[in-house]
Amino acid sequence: MILFSLEKRDVVISDGKATLLLGRSQRGEGCKSGRDQGVVLDEPNSMAIMESAIADKKPNDKVFPIS
């Protein structure tokens, strides 16, 4: 699942938007639509959820860890 491999460094927050970088080719990943794709979260509540999800994480930490 692509979202479970999402790391903090794959989330770019700027200009009131959060961009999720998916299928990172440098890590050998891909997604259904190809490599190096992205999703823009421009709804304020969506961005706030993502900001809180990555708040205390290091760059290589998973955004949605499964243990």
C-alpha positions in Angstrom: 0.0 0.0 0.0 1.5 3.3 -1.1 0.2 5.3 1.9 1.9 2.9 4.4 5.3 3.6 2.7 4.8 7.4 2.9 7.6 9.0 4.9 7.7 12.5 6.4 10.1 13.6 3.7 7.4 12.7 1.1 5.1 15.4 2.6 5.7 18.9 1.3 3.8 21.7 3.1 3.8 25.2 1.6 1.4 28.0 0.5 -1.4 26.5 2.5 -1.3 23.1 0.8 0.2 19.7 1.5 1.6 17.7 -1.3 2.1 13.9 -0.9 4.8 12.5 -3.1 4.0 8.9 -4.1 5.8 6.1 -5.8 9.3 7.5 -5.2 11.6 6.1 -7.8 14.8 6.7 -5.8 13.5 4.1 -3.3 12.4 1.7 -6.0 8.7 2.4 -5.4 5.9 2.9 -7.9 2.1 3.3 -7.8 -0.7 2.4 -10.1 -0.3 5.6 -12.2 3.5 5.3 -12.4 6.5 6.6 -10.5 7.0 10.0 -8.8 3.4 10.9 -8.7 1.8 13.4 -6.3 -1.4 14.4 -4.6 -2.2 17.9 -3.5 -4.3 18.4 -0.3 -5.6 22.0 -0.6 -8.6 21.6 1.7 -7.6 23.3 5.1 -8.8 20.4 7.2 -6.9 17.8 5.1 -3.8 19.8 5.4 -4.2 20.2 9.2 -4.6 16.5 9.6 -1.4 15.9 7.6 0.5 18.5 9.6 -0.4 16.9 12.8 0.5 13.4 11.5 4.1 14.5 10.7 4.6 17.0 13.6 7.0 15.1 15.7 8.5 12.7 13.1 12.0 12.5 11.7 12.4 12.8 7.9 12.6 9.0 7.4 9.8 8.1 9.8 6.6 6.6 8.3 3.6 8.9 8.4 1.3 6.0 9.0 3.3 3.4 10.9 1.9 -0.1 11.2 3.1 -2.3 14.0 
